[in-house]
C-alpha cells in the first residue's frame, strides 16, 4: 500500500509542478486497482491491470442493465450488449487463469492471494481448491476491493479540499507521526484524525449506499409487519444522514468519530461496511489502504477542490458521475487551524468552519 501510495504521489507531483489539476477519482481508481492487484497477483499485476481496466466497465454496465430491466433475455442470445459482455468475461477469466496456471507447481514464493489459495488444503479431506474456485475468489476480491475504496478516497480528498481547517489539522498530525518517512503498519493507530476524516467521508458518501437482507422470521419493525422471506432494503445513505443520529447531517465534521461520540451512538447508526456475520471482510483492509493514501498525499501536498458540487450515480456502488478535479500544491496548507488541532489533542474537536457537503 505504501509503495503504491508513493507511486501515486510521484504522479501527482508532475501535475503539481505543471500547475495542473488532477481528476482524483481516476487517480484513486488507479491506486486502489494496483494495490489490490499486487496483493492478489503479486509480480503479475502489470499483466492483469490493463485487462481489468478494459473489461470491468463493460461488465459493470451489463450487470446493472440485467439487474434493472424488467425483461431479462437469455444470456445465449447474441445481442450486441451480451456479445460485448461475454467477450469481456472471457478476457478477464483468461488472464486470471493464465496467472493461476503459471503459479501451479511452483513453490509459493510470496504472500499474494493466488499463491496462498494454491497452497490451501481442505482441513478434512486434504483436497486443494479447484482452478474455478481460485479464480472466483480472486475476482470477488478484485471487484469488491478497488472501486469502493477509490470512491471513499475520492470524496475524502474532495472534502479536505473544501475544508482547509480540517486539512491543516490532518496535515499536522501526519507530519508529527510520520516525520517525513513513508507510513508503516504501526503508524495507522496513531493517525487518528486521518482515520476520522476518512470515516466522515464514508458517512456522507458510502460506496455501498444500500444493501438487501432476507427476513428469516416474521417480525414487526416500527409498526410495520414484515413476513418471513421478505427482502428488506437497508440504506446506509439514508441512515447516515438521519438528523436524530447525526445533528446537522450534511455538515462535514470528523469530530463525529471522536471515541466518546462513537460510543454514544447506536451500533448501526453507521455501517459503511455493513455488519454482523455478513459484514464486509475487507473493511479493515479498505480503511488501512485509505489512511495510507491520505497520509502519503497530505505529507507532500495541500489540496484545493475545483469540484464543490459532485454529481453522483448509483450503479452497483455509489460513484462520482464525472471527473472530480482537485489542485495539489507542493507543501503544507496554510496554518489556520492550530486551535482546532489543539482541541483535538485535548479531547473533542470544535466544529470546523461550516460548509455543507452536498
PyMOL commands that set and color helices and strands:
alter all, ss='L'
color gray80, all
select helices_A, chain A and resi 2-17+24-68+80-103+113-119+131-162+164-178+185-190+192-204+236-239+254-257+259-264+267-269+276-278+283-300+338-346
alter helices_A, ss='H'
color red, helices_A
select strands_A, chain A and resi 22-23+211-214+219-221+224-226+231-234+301-305+312-314+318-320+325-330
alter strands_A, ss='S'
color yellow, strands_A
deselect
rebuild
show_as cartoon
